[in-house]
Amino acid sequence: MKRSFDAQERPRLTPSTHNPPRRSTLGSASSVKSKMALHRLFQLSSVLRSAVTLTLRRNIGMSAVLFNRAKELDPVQKLFLDKIRDYNNKSKASGGIVDGGPSYQKNLSDEVSKLQRLFGGGDFTKFPDIKFTEPKFEEGTK
C-alpha cells in the first residue's frame, strides 16, 4: 500500500538543507585575466626550470670530466695514454713514421714512382697549385 503525503506532512526544504545555486564556471573578466596570468606564470616557470636543469646537467657533466682527470686513472687507461704519448715523442724525434725501417721506405718510394709515371711527374709530398683562368665569353647577336 502506498502512502500519500498531505501538504502538511511533506518535508520542507529550508536553506540549510538544500544546495545553494552554483556560480558560473567562467567567472568574471578579472578572474579570467588572473587565471591567464597564472597560466603564463606556470609556463614561464617551466621554461626557467628546464633552462636551470640543462645548465646544472652541463655543469655536473663538466665537473665529472674534471674530477676524472684529477683522480688516478685506470691502469689500462694509463698504459694506453702512456703509449700514445711515447709514440708522439718518437714521431716528433724521427720527423715521420716511427719504426718504419728500410722496407717501409722502399715501398713508399715504389708507390711514389708509380704515381709519377701515371700522372706525369711532380712533387707528391705537397698539395698542388691549382690555377683557374677566366673563361672567355662571346657575345651573341640578338
Disulfide bonds with the S-S distance in Angstrom:
none
